[in-house]
Amino acid sequence: MESIWLFVPAALAVAVIVYWMVWMPRESEEVEPEMVLPSEDALKKMTKAQIEVVGRDFGVELDKRKTKANMIADLKNR
């Protein structure tokens, strides 16, 4: 009977540790902020190469042979 009383606190300690490891939120898990497309005025001030880099950041492949206005339109219509 005495061995049961030794087992209960040990089992409770293991349960608390498992709960802490599985269910407690981790501070290191940070949510990445959503990327926002620059305004049209900011895009117009950029070079074609800079607009192409912004497009790649958003997963859009832009053609630098097009005009800047068409590149901006393609980026907005992604």
ZALUM-945507 format. One record per residue (C-alpha): residue in one letter; residue number from 1; x, y, z. Coordinates in Angstrom, 3 decimals. Layout:
ZALUM-945507
SITE; type; seq; c1; c2; c3
SITE; A; NUM; X; Y; Z $
...
This chain:
ZALUM-945507
SITE; type; seq; c1; c2; c3
SITE; M; 1; 0.000; 0.000; 0.000 $
SITE; E; 2; 2.894; 2.366; 0.711 $
SITE; S; 3; 4.230; 1.932; -2.822 $
SITE; I; 4; 1.004; 3.377; -4.230 $
SITE; W; 5; 1.501; 6.570; -2.229 $
SITE; L; 6; 4.965; 6.930; -3.734 $
SITE; F; 7; 3.635; 6.353; -7.244 $
SITE; V; 8; 0.833; 8.955; -7.097 $
SITE; P; 9; 3.050; 12.063; -6.695 $
SITE; A; 10; 5.441; 10.784; -9.373 $
SITE; A; 11; 2.580; 10.182; -11.822 $
SITE; L; 12; 1.139; 13.605; -11.026 $
SITE; A; 13; 4.518; 15.241; -11.649 $
SITE; V; 14; 4.852; 13.487; -15.004 $
SITE; A; 15; 1.331; 14.554; -15.968 $
SITE; V; 16; 2.090; 18.193; -15.120 $
SITE; I; 17; 5.328; 18.134; -17.129 $
SITE; V; 18; 3.622; 16.573; -20.153 $
SITE; Y; 19; 0.785; 19.106; -19.949 $
SITE; W; 20; 3.290; 21.961; -19.739 $
SITE; M; 21; 5.294; 20.693; -22.719 $
SITE; V; 22; 2.281; 20.065; -24.968 $
SITE; W; 23; -0.322; 22.693; -24.146 $
SITE; M; 24; 1.505; 25.760; -22.851 $
SITE; P; 25; 2.056; 28.447; -25.505 $
SITE; R; 26; 5.627; 29.074; -26.502 $
SITE; E; 27; 6.894; 32.627; -26.493 $
SITE; S; 28; 9.269; 31.902; -29.351 $
SITE; E; 29; 6.366; 31.295; -31.748 $
SITE; E; 30; 5.887; 34.699; -33.334 $
SITE; V; 31; 3.365; 35.450; -36.009 $
SITE; E; 32; 4.959; 36.982; -39.049 $
SITE; P; 33; 3.318; 40.280; -39.983 $
SITE; E; 34; 1.436; 40.294; -43.260 $
SITE; M; 35; 3.284; 42.068; -46.053 $
SITE; V; 36; 1.531; 45.112; -47.466 $
SITE; L; 37; 1.963; 46.219; -51.057 $
SITE; P; 38; 3.498; 49.707; -51.297 $
SITE; S; 39; 1.186; 52.501; -52.416 $
SITE; E; 40; 0.897; 53.358; -56.089 $
SITE; D; 41; 2.760; 56.631; -55.542 $
SITE; A; 42; 5.628; 54.761; -53.887 $
SITE; L; 43; 5.695; 52.254; -56.750 $
SITE; K; 44; 5.783; 55.059; -59.329 $
SITE; K; 45; 8.878; 56.513; -57.633 $
SITE; M; 46; 10.707; 53.156; -57.865 $
SITE; T; 47; 12.786; 51.940; -60.772 $
SITE; K; 48; 11.684; 48.948; -62.833 $
SITE; A; 49; 14.293; 46.796; -61.095 $
SITE; Q; 50; 12.961; 47.801; -57.660 $
SITE; I; 51; 9.396; 47.065; -58.754 $
SITE; E; 52; 10.543; 43.665; -59.967 $
SITE; V; 53; 12.065; 42.927; -56.527 $
SITE; V; 54; 8.821; 43.945; -54.804 $
SITE; G; 55; 6.949; 41.637; -57.172 $
SITE; R; 56; 9.229; 38.731; -56.273 $
SITE; D; 57; 8.633; 39.410; -52.585 $
SITE; F; 58; 4.923; 38.915; -53.266 $
SITE; G; 59; 5.460; 35.869; -55.488 $
SITE; V; 60; 4.782; 37.688; -58.776 $
SITE; E; 61; 7.239; 37.442; -61.651 $
SITE; L; 62; 7.219; 40.749; -63.546 $
SITE; D; 63; 8.630; 41.399; -67.007 $
SITE; K; 64; 11.016; 44.379; -67.061 $
SITE; R; 65; 10.464; 44.758; -70.818 $
SITE; K; 66; 7.007; 46.175; -70.071 $
SITE; T; 67; 6.383; 49.784; -69.140 $
SITE; K; 68; 6.489; 50.765; -65.491 $
SITE; A; 69; 2.725; 51.405; -65.507 $
SITE; N; 70; 2.040; 47.916; -66.882 $
SITE; M; 71; 4.383; 46.358; -64.310 $
SITE; I; 72; 2.513; 48.167; -61.509 $
SITE; A; 73; -0.827; 47.036; -62.960 $
SITE; D; 74; 0.390; 43.429; -63.146 $
SITE; L; 75; 1.575; 43.635; -59.541 $
SITE; K; 76; -1.754; 45.009; -58.322 $
SITE; N; 77; -3.666; 42.304; -60.243 $
SITE; R; 78; -1.623; 39.510; -58.687 $
